[in-house]
Amino acid sequence: MTEVPTRWHTAMEDQLTDAEQRLGRARRHVNDGDGSRALQEAYPAVVAAGTIRVWQESPPWQAPVPPEQMQRRVREAFPNLFAALAEMDLQEVLTSPWQPQDAKPYVDEAATYVEETRQQVQLWLEQA
């Protein structure tokens, strides 16, 4: 494995930090009874983690992935509940009313996915 350039190390860390902050807000929205906003915060967190997973498979500093292929591969990397959402009209899904109890499993899955991604990145960077 080749060394990860500092710029990309920073980009991954920034993506994960943003995802964790979004998930903190998502949990607060669930607790405040706003499932729709919770899902609107959780979805970009999953996209960020999925993006990082694709970067791990195909480091962009070696050969960039074309945008259409990147989008497809990120969605393919999504965990179960979000993979199903990605098959739907996302604009409609993310703007529809969601009850907090319905959004909570998505927020929980997103949190697990982001945490697992952070652990993978740490191991990956240690090996570089």
Helices and strands as residue ranges (DSSP letters): H 6-31, H 35-57, H 67-77, H 80-86, H 90-95, H 100-127
